[in-house]
Amino acid sequence: MARALSENAFEADYKSVDELFQRPNLEHVDQVPLKWKEELITEDRLLVSIGYDQYWKIWRRATWALGLRDILRPYSTRVGAGATLNGHLTPVIRNWILGHNGDIFRKYYQPDFSSEDLMKFAFGQSAGDNEAIFQLQRNVSGRRDEFALVDATLEDYKSFEERLDVAQLRASVQDAVQSGASKREVKRVRSALYSRVSKLAGMKAIRRRAEYEQESDRLRARGLDITALRPIPPAPSPATSSLGAKAIGMFLKRVEPGDIHRSACFITILIAYLRYRPSSVAVLVAREPGSLLDLGTQGIAPIRISQCLLGYPSFSNPRNLIRHFTSCHFKKGTFDAPFECPECLWLGRSRVEWALHVPNARSIIRT
C-alpha cells in the first residue's frame, strides 16, 4: 500500500493513507474495488521490481543479521508452513492452499526429523511433558546467535586501505574528479572501488564469522564468557539518509498488534521513506507516543548552502543539488502531497510554498 501511494498508482488519485481510508464511499456496500491507473497496466510496470539475484542477496543478509548459522533456502519457509497446515487442516484444504496433490506433499514436505513426541504416544503420561523441548526443535532459529559477526570489522576496513589495488583505485577516483572527467567515468571508477572493497569485506566477514562460531562454541562449552569475541563494528554511515532506516527500525520495536492508528502511521512513514525524505521519517517516528527515537541525539547536521533539506548529504555545488531535487524529488512525486518540513514542522502543500519556505528554513538553521 505504501509503495502504491508513493508511486501515485491508484486510479482515484489518493495522495495519503488518510485519503485512502476516508474518501471511498461505502454507502450500502461493504467494499469498493480500487483500480490501478491505466498507464501502470499498459506499461506493465511493477510496483516492487526485484530480480532473483537481489532477492537472494537480501535473503542471505537477513539470515546473517538474525544470527543463523545455516543460510536457509527461501523454499524452506514454504515447507515449514505446509507442515503447520498439515496439523490443522484436512488434506483436501491443505493441498488446495499449497496448490498441489497429496503425493507431492508426502514426497517434498516431510521434515528430516519428526516434530511429534513419539515417546508420549508409546508411554503416555509416563513419558512426561516434553513439549518445551520439541518446540525448540521445531524452531528454525534454535541455533541463532545474536552476537554473531555480520560485517567486516573496523580494523578490516582499515587494512583494505593498505592494499595496493585499493590504493590505486582510490587514487584513480581522485584523479578522475580533479581532472574534470565525465560523470560517467567518475561513476565507473567509484563503482570499481566500491565493488572491490565490498568483495573484500564479504570474504573477510565469512572467514571471521566461521572463526567466531568455532571459538564461541569452545568457550561456551567450558562455561567461559565470550564478550571479548564480540568485534567492534564499522562506524555507521554519517549520511542523514541512514536515519530513515534507523527510525523505522525503532518504530517497529514497539509493535502493538491491532492498533489501527499505528498501522496507518507506519504506512505514512513508509511513504516518506520511499519518497526519499529520511528526515521526515525521523520526525514522524519521534512524534509517536512512547517513541524510542530522540532527534536531539541523532546528530542531524545543520543545513549548508548546497545541502538537500530532506536529509541528504551536501553537494559540491548548487547545480548538483538542483539535479538531485529534479531526479529524486520532483520526478518521483515528493511534493505531490503535503508533508511537514523536517526542520521546523511547517506543513508544505505545494511546490511553490516549498520554494518560498526553503530559504527561510535555511536561515533558521544558520542562526
Backbone torsions as a table, in degrees:
resi	resn	phi	psi	omega
1	MET	NA	-43.2	179.4
2	ALA	-62.2	-42.0	178.5
3	ARG	-63.1	-42.5	-179.6
4	ALA	-63.4	-42.0	179.0
5	LEU	-69.0	-38.6	-179.8
6	SER	-67.9	-28.9	179.0
7	GLU	-93.3	2.3	-178.9
8	ASN	53.1	52.6	-170.4
9	ALA	-92.5	-14.6	-176.3
10	PHE	-80.2	140.5	179.3
11	GLU	-61.8	-32.6	179.7
12	ALA	-76.2	-1.9	173.6
13	ASP	63.2	47.3	175.8
14	TYR	-71.6	136.9	-178.7
15	LYS	-104.3	-17.1	-176.8
16	SER	-150.9	168.2	179.6
17	VAL	-68.7	-30.1	177.2
18	ASP	-64.4	-42.1	176.9
19	GLU	-63.7	-39.9	-179.6
20	LEU	-62.4	-39.3	-177.6
21	PHE	-81.8	-28.4	-170.0
22	GLN	-108.1	-28.6	-174.6
23	ARG	-72.5	-42.4	-176.8
24	PRO	-55.5	137.1	179.9
25	ASN	-92.8	109.5	-178.0
26	LEU	-98.9	23.4	-179.6
27	GLU	-61.6	121.9	177.5
28	HIS	69.1	5.6	177.3
29	VAL	-135.3	162.1	-179.8
30	ASP	-101.6	-13.7	-179.5
31	GLN	-155.2	152.6	177.8
32	VAL	-130.5	123.2	178.1
33	PRO	-68.7	132.4	179.0
34	LEU	-104.9	117.0	-173.9
35	LYS	-96.2	155.3	174.4
36	TRP	-78.2	161.0	173.1
37	LYS	-67.1	148.1	-174.3
38	GLU	-60.1	-37.7	-177.4
39	GLU	-65.9	-27.2	176.2
40	LEU	-67.1	-35.7	-179.2
41	ILE	-75.8	-44.1	-176.8
42	THR	-69.8	-34.9	-179.8
43	GLU	-84.6	-4.7	179.4
44	ASP	55.1	43.9	-179.9
45	ARG	-79.4	151.2	177.1
46	LEU	-110.3	128.0	177.8
47	LEU	-69.3	-33.3	175.3
48	VAL	-124.7	97.3	-177.4
49	SER	-100.1	116.1	-178.6
50	ILE	-147.9	131.0	177.5
51	GLY	-82.8	167.1	-177.1
52	TYR	-64.9	-38.7	-179.6
53	ASP	-61.5	-43.6	179.3
54	GLN	-67.8	-39.2	177.1
55	TYR	-60.6	-44.6	-179.1
56	TRP	-66.7	-36.8	178.0
57	LYS	-63.6	-44.9	178.6
58	ILE	-65.3	-40.1	-179.9
59	TRP	-61.5	-46.8	180.0
60	ARG	-63.8	-41.1	179.5
61	ARG	-62.8	-40.0	179.8
62	ALA	-65.4	-42.6	179.6
63	THR	-65.5	-35.6	176.8
64	TRP	-67.3	-44.7	-179.4
65	ALA	-62.9	-30.6	176.6
66	LEU	-72.5	-15.3	-179.6
67	GLY	88.7	14.4	179.8
68	LEU	-73.4	142.5	-179.8
69	ARG	-80.5	-38.9	-179.0
70	ASP	-103.9	132.7	177.4
71	ILE	-76.2	110.5	-177.6
72	LEU	-72.9	147.9	171.9
73	ARG	-77.4	139.9	177.4
74	PRO	-54.2	-32.2	-178.8
75	TYR	-65.1	-23.0	-177.7
76	SER	-64.5	-29.4	178.0
77	THR	-66.8	-35.4	176.7
78	ARG	-67.5	-40.6	178.7
79	VAL	-62.2	-43.3	178.6
80	GLY	-64.0	-40.2	178.0
81	ALA	-64.9	-39.3	178.2
82	GLY	-63.4	-39.2	177.9
83	ALA	-65.7	-35.9	178.0
84	THR	-67.0	-43.7	178.1
85	LEU	-61.1	-34.2	-176.8
86	ASN	-62.4	-27.2	-178.8
87	GLY	-88.8	-6.1	-175.0
88	HIS	-123.6	-18.8	-176.2
89	LEU	-120.4	162.2	174.5
90	THR	-71.4	154.8	179.8
91	PRO	-55.7	-35.2	-178.7
92	VAL	-64.0	-49.8	-179.5
93	ILE	-67.8	-39.8	178.6
94	ARG	-59.0	-47.7	-179.5
95	ASN	-65.6	-35.2	179.6
96	TRP	-66.0	-41.6	179.2
97	ILE	-66.4	-42.8	-179.0
98	LEU	-77.0	-18.0	176.5
99	GLY	79.5	31.8	176.2
100	HIS	-152.0	-176.3	-177.6
101	ASN	-100.2	178.2	-177.0
102	GLY	-64.9	-32.9	179.8
103	ASP	-63.0	-41.3	178.6
104	ILE	-63.8	-41.3	179.8
105	PHE	-62.9	-45.0	-178.7
106	ARG	-66.0	-29.0	-175.5
107	LYS	-86.2	-37.4	-169.8
108	TYR	-116.2	-8.1	-174.2
109	TYR	-112.8	18.8	177.7
110	GLN	-97.9	126.8	-178.7
111	PRO	-71.0	162.3	177.7
112	ASP	-66.7	-29.4	-179.3
113	PHE	-125.0	144.4	179.8
114	SER	-69.1	136.7	179.3
115	SER	-93.1	4.4	-178.7
116	GLU	-104.3	150.3	179.7
117	ASP	-84.7	91.6	-177.7
118	LEU	-68.2	-28.5	178.3
119	MET	-62.8	-36.2	-179.8
120	LYS	-68.1	-36.8	177.6
121	PHE	-64.7	-36.6	-175.5
122	ALA	-81.0	-39.2	-170.7
123	PHE	-118.9	1.9	176.0
124	GLY	62.1	-134.7	-177.0
125	GLN	-67.4	-21.1	179.8
126	SER	-65.9	-22.0	-179.9
127	ALA	-76.0	-15.2	-179.5
128	GLY	80.4	-178.5	-179.3
129	ASP	-98.5	106.3	-178.3
130	ASN	-109.5	17.9	-174.7
131	GLU	-60.7	-39.0	-178.7
132	ALA	-62.4	-40.2	180.0
133	ILE	-66.9	-44.1	-178.9
134	PHE	-69.3	-30.6	176.4
135	GLN	-65.5	-38.0	175.9
136	LEU	-64.8	-39.5	-179.9
137	GLN	-67.8	-29.4	178.7
138	ARG	-77.4	-19.1	-175.0
139	ASN	-79.8	119.9	-177.9
140	VAL	-68.1	-20.6	-178.4
141	SER	-96.0	20.7	-178.3
142	GLY	-61.2	-27.9	179.8
143	ARG	-104.0	25.1	-178.3
144	ARG	-76.1	141.4	177.1
145	ASP	-129.1	106.5	-174.9
146	GLU	-67.1	-16.4	-179.6
147	PHE	-97.7	3.8	-179.8
148	ALA	-62.9	142.9	-177.6
149	LEU	-65.2	137.8	179.3
150	VAL	-110.8	-41.4	-177.9
151	ASP	-119.5	168.1	170.8
152	ALA	-64.1	153.4	-176.7
153	THR	-81.4	170.5	177.9
154	LEU	-61.6	-39.3	177.8
155	GLU	-63.4	-35.6	178.1
156	ASP	-62.9	-45.6	-179.5
157	TYR	-63.8	-35.4	176.7
158	LYS	-66.5	-38.0	179.5
159	SER	-68.2	-29.8	177.6
160	PHE	-61.4	-35.6	-178.3
161	GLU	-67.2	-18.3	178.8
162	GLU	-85.7	-7.9	178.7
163	ARG	-75.1	144.1	-178.1
164	LEU	-65.2	-41.5	-177.3
165	ASP	-65.7	-41.0	178.8
166	VAL	-67.5	-41.8	178.9
167	ALA	-61.6	-40.8	179.3
168	GLN	-66.0	-41.3	178.5
169	LEU	-65.8	-40.8	178.6
170	ARG	-65.3	-37.8	176.4
171	ALA	-65.6	-35.2	178.0
172	SER	-65.2	-37.4	177.6
173	VAL	-64.1	-46.1	179.9
174	GLN	-62.8	-41.2	179.3
175	ASP	-64.0	-41.1	-179.4
176	ALA	-64.4	-40.1	-179.6
177	VAL	-69.8	-45.4	-176.1
178	GLN	-71.3	-29.3	-178.7
179	SER	-85.3	-1.1	179.3
180	GLY	73.2	32.8	179.0
181	ALA	-64.4	162.8	-178.8
182	SER	-63.6	158.0	180.0
183	LYS	-60.3	-37.4	179.6
184	ARG	-64.7	-40.0	-179.5
185	GLU	-68.3	-42.1	177.6
186	VAL	-61.6	-42.2	179.0
187	LYS	-63.9	-36.5	-178.6
188	ARG	-65.4	-47.3	-177.5
189	VAL	-70.9	-34.0	176.2
190	ARG	-66.2	-38.7	177.8
191	SER	-64.5	-38.5	178.5
192	ALA	-64.3	-41.3	177.7
193	LEU	-65.0	-45.8	-179.9
194	TYR	-61.9	-42.7	-179.3
195	SER	-63.2	-41.8	-179.1
196	ARG	-65.2	-46.4	-179.8
197	VAL	-65.2	-39.4	-180.0
198	SER	-63.2	-42.0	178.9
199	LYS	-65.5	-42.2	178.4
200	LEU	-62.9	-42.2	-180.0
201	ALA	-65.5	-39.5	179.1
202	GLY	-63.3	-46.0	179.4
203	MET	-65.1	-39.9	179.7
204	LYS	-67.0	-38.5	-179.9
205	ALA	-64.6	-41.4	178.3
206	ILE	-61.4	-43.8	-179.8
207	ARG	-65.7	-46.1	-177.9
208	ARG	-67.1	-35.4	-179.9
209	ARG	-65.9	-41.8	178.2
210	ALA	-62.2	-41.1	178.2
211	GLU	-64.8	-40.0	179.8
212	TYR	-63.7	-45.9	-178.2
213	GLU	-62.2	-41.6	-179.5
214	GLN	-66.3	-45.4	-177.4
215	GLU	-72.9	-37.2	179.3
216	SER	-66.3	-37.1	175.6
217	ASP	-61.4	-42.3	-178.8
218	ARG	-64.2	-44.4	-178.5
219	LEU	-69.7	-41.9	-179.6
220	ARG	-64.4	-37.4	178.9
221	ALA	-62.6	-27.9	179.7
222	ARG	-93.8	2.9	180.0
223	GLY	74.0	23.8	-177.5
224	LEU	-99.4	160.1	-178.4
225	ASP	-78.3	144.2	-179.3
226	ILE	-111.7	12.5	-176.7
227	THR	-56.1	-39.3	-177.1
228	ALA	-65.4	-18.2	-179.0
229	LEU	-81.2	-16.8	-176.9
230	ARG	-71.6	119.6	-176.0
231	PRO	-79.0	162.0	173.5
232	ILE	-85.1	114.8	-177.0
233	PRO	-71.6	160.2	175.9
234	PRO	-59.9	151.0	178.9
235	ALA	-63.3	140.9	178.5
236	PRO	-63.9	157.5	-179.8
237	SER	-60.7	133.7	178.4
238	PRO	-75.1	-10.0	-177.8
239	ALA	-64.8	137.0	179.4
240	THR	-64.8	-21.8	-179.1
241	SER	-60.8	-27.9	177.8
242	SER	-72.7	-15.4	-179.7
243	LEU	-63.8	-34.9	-179.4
244	GLY	-60.7	-48.1	-179.8
245	ALA	-64.2	-39.5	179.0
246	LYS	-64.7	-41.5	-179.5
247	ALA	-64.1	-40.9	178.1
248	ILE	-62.6	-40.9	177.6
249	GLY	-60.7	-39.8	179.1
250	MET	-70.5	-32.7	176.2
251	PHE	-64.5	-41.1	-177.4
252	LEU	-71.3	-16.6	177.5
253	LYS	-67.2	-20.8	-178.9
254	ARG	-108.5	54.6	-179.6
255	VAL	-70.8	127.3	177.8
256	GLU	-127.0	93.8	-176.9
257	PRO	-55.9	138.0	176.8
258	GLY	87.7	-3.5	179.6
259	ASP	-85.1	101.7	-176.8
260	ILE	-64.7	-37.8	179.9
261	HIS	-60.2	-44.8	-180.0
262	ARG	-66.9	-34.1	177.3
263	SER	-63.8	-45.4	178.3
264	ALA	-65.4	-39.9	178.2
265	CYS	-63.7	-39.0	180.0
266	PHE	-64.5	-39.4	177.0
267	ILE	-62.6	-42.7	178.0
268	THR	-61.6	-39.9	178.3
269	ILE	-64.3	-43.0	179.1
270	LEU	-65.2	-36.7	177.5
271	ILE	-61.3	-45.3	177.9
272	ALA	-61.3	-39.1	179.1
273	TYR	-66.4	-43.8	-179.1
274	LEU	-70.1	-21.3	177.6
275	ARG	-95.2	17.9	173.5
276	TYR	62.7	48.5	177.9
277	ARG	-128.5	67.5	-175.5
278	PRO	-61.3	-35.8	179.3
279	SER	-67.2	-36.0	176.6
280	SER	-64.7	-36.4	176.4
281	VAL	-58.7	-47.1	-178.7
282	ALA	-62.8	-40.0	179.3
283	VAL	-63.9	-44.1	-179.9
284	LEU	-63.1	-41.2	-179.8
285	VAL	-68.3	-42.8	-177.5
286	ALA	-65.3	-26.6	-178.6
287	ARG	-78.9	-14.5	-179.5
288	GLU	-68.3	139.2	178.2
289	PRO	-57.7	132.0	179.0
290	GLY	74.7	17.5	-177.7
291	SER	-62.1	143.0	178.1
292	LEU	-88.4	-3.3	-175.4
293	LEU	-98.0	125.4	175.9
294	ASP	-113.1	110.0	-177.4
295	LEU	-61.8	-26.9	-178.9
296	GLY	-68.8	-17.8	-179.3
297	THR	-101.8	2.0	-174.7
298	GLN	-90.1	-9.4	176.2
299	GLY	65.2	41.5	177.9
300	ILE	-66.2	122.0	-174.0
301	ALA	-68.6	145.3	175.1
302	PRO	-59.5	149.6	-179.7
303	ILE	-73.0	125.4	176.7
304	ARG	-98.6	175.6	-172.3
305	ILE	-56.8	-43.3	-177.0
306	SER	-112.2	46.4	179.7
307	GLN	-117.9	138.6	178.8
308	CYS	-69.0	129.6	-178.4
309	LEU	-68.9	-16.5	-173.9
310	LEU	-94.2	11.8	169.3
311	GLY	114.6	11.7	-179.1
312	TYR	-99.8	159.2	180.0
313	PRO	-63.6	169.7	179.4
314	SER	-72.2	158.8	179.7
315	PHE	-112.1	159.3	-174.5
316	SER	-67.5	-27.8	178.4
317	ASN	-156.9	163.7	-176.8
318	PRO	-59.8	-30.4	-179.3
319	ARG	-63.6	-39.6	177.5
320	ASN	-66.4	-34.6	177.3
321	LEU	-65.4	-42.9	178.1
322	ILE	-63.1	-41.5	178.6
323	ARG	-63.0	-40.0	178.1
324	HIS	-62.8	-46.4	179.9
325	PHE	-62.2	-39.3	-178.5
326	THR	-65.7	-46.0	-174.6
327	SER	-81.8	-36.2	-173.1
328	CYS	-99.6	-14.0	-176.6
329	HIS	-125.3	-58.4	-177.5
330	PHE	-61.9	-52.3	-175.9
331	LYS	-69.8	-24.3	-178.8
332	LYS	-94.3	5.6	173.1
333	GLY	80.0	23.5	-178.9
334	THR	-57.6	-38.7	-174.2
335	PHE	-100.1	13.2	179.6
336	ASP	-73.1	-25.5	-179.9
337	ALA	-123.3	148.2	-179.9
338	PRO	-62.4	143.8	172.2
339	PHE	-155.9	163.1	-173.4
340	GLU	-86.9	145.1	175.0
341	CYS	-63.2	130.0	-178.0
342	PRO	-68.9	-11.2	-178.3
343	GLU	-99.8	-38.8	-174.2
344	CYS	-127.0	1.7	177.9
345	LEU	66.5	15.3	172.9
346	TRP	-66.3	139.9	-176.8
347	LEU	-92.7	111.1	177.3
348	GLY	-92.2	134.3	-174.7
349	ARG	-113.7	-12.3	-178.4
350	SER	-154.6	167.7	178.5
351	ARG	-64.1	-37.3	-179.6
352	VAL	-63.3	-44.8	179.3
353	GLU	-61.7	-40.1	179.4
354	TRP	-66.9	-38.6	179.1
355	ALA	-61.3	-34.1	178.8
356	LEU	-80.3	-29.6	-174.6
357	HIS	-81.6	-36.9	-173.0
358	VAL	-55.6	-46.6	178.6
359	PRO	-59.5	-38.0	178.0
360	ASN	-66.6	-40.3	178.7
361	ALA	-63.0	-39.8	179.1
362	ARG	-64.0	-42.6	-179.9
363	SER	-66.0	-34.3	177.4
364	ILE	-63.7	-42.4	-179.3
365	ILE	-65.9	-39.5	-177.6
366	ARG	-66.7	-30.0	179.7
367	THR	-84.5	NA	NA
